[in-house]
Amino acid sequence: MIKLRLDRVMLEKGVSLSDLASKVGITNANMSNIKTGKINAIRFSTLDSICKVLNCQPGDILEYIEDDEGGN
């Protein structure tokens, strides 16, 4: 499973949701969905823009967590 850690990076960089959404060029609602992990996919162009604005690497935002054997 892939977990989004955007909230942590935004906090470390001192960037608000509305500021990041504006600089990336997407709505606050869409950025909120990304931040809270309520998405199934993200465009590379959006990820690229987020990383440019936050001056970070994709691995700072995305974390792989191995699924449990029981399907959880």
C-alpha positions as CSV (number, residue, x, y, z in Angstrom):
1,M,0.0,0.0,0.0
2,I,1.2,3.5,-0.7
3,K,0.6,6.2,2.0
4,L,0.7,9.9,1.3
5,R,2.8,11.9,3.7
6,L,2.0,15.3,2.1
7,D,0.7,16.7,5.4
8,R,4.0,16.0,7.1
9,V,6.1,17.7,4.4
10,M,3.7,20.7,4.2
11,L,4.1,21.1,8.0
12,E,7.9,20.9,7.8
13,K,8.0,23.4,5.0
14,G,5.4,25.7,6.5
15,V,3.2,25.7,3.5
16,S,-0.6,25.9,3.8
17,L,-3.0,23.9,1.8
18,S,-4.4,26.9,-0.1
19,D,-1.0,28.2,-0.9
20,L,0.2,24.9,-2.2
21,A,-3.0,24.4,-4.2
22,S,-2.6,27.8,-5.7
23,K,1.1,27.3,-6.7
24,V,0.4,23.8,-8.1
25,G,-2.6,25.0,-10.0
26,I,-5.3,22.8,-8.6
27,T,-8.3,23.4,-6.4
28,N,-8.2,23.4,-2.7
29,A,-10.6,20.5,-2.7
30,N,-8.4,18.4,-4.9
31,M,-5.3,19.3,-2.9
32,S,-7.2,18.4,0.3
33,N,-8.0,15.0,-1.2
34,I,-4.4,14.4,-2.0
35,K,-3.3,15.6,1.4
36,T,-5.7,13.3,3.2
37,G,-5.1,10.3,0.9
38,K,-8.6,10.2,-0.5
39,I,-7.2,9.5,-4.0
40,N,-6.4,6.3,-5.9
41,A,-4.0,8.0,-8.4
42,I,-2.0,11.1,-8.9
43,R,-0.7,12.6,-12.1
44,F,3.0,12.7,-12.5
45,S,2.7,16.3,-13.6
46,T,0.8,17.1,-10.3
47,L,3.5,15.2,-8.2
48,D,6.2,17.1,-10.1
49,S,4.6,20.5,-9.3
50,I,4.1,19.6,-5.7
51,C,7.8,18.6,-5.4
52,K,8.9,21.8,-7.1
53,V,6.9,24.0,-4.7
54,L,7.9,22.0,-1.6
55,N,11.5,21.5,-2.8
56,C,11.3,17.8,-2.0
57,Q,11.6,14.4,-3.6
58,P,8.6,12.1,-4.4
59,G,9.8,9.7,-1.8
60,D,9.4,12.5,0.8
61,I,5.6,12.5,0.0
62,L,5.0,8.8,-0.8
63,E,5.7,5.9,1.5
64,Y,5.3,2.2,0.7
65,I,3.8,0.0,3.5
66,E,3.7,-3.7,2.9
67,D,0.1,-5.1,3.1
68,D,-0.7,-7.7,5.7
69,E,-0.9,-11.3,4.5
70,G,-4.5,-11.4,5.7
71,G,-5.6,-8.8,3.1
72,N,-5.6,-5.8,5.6
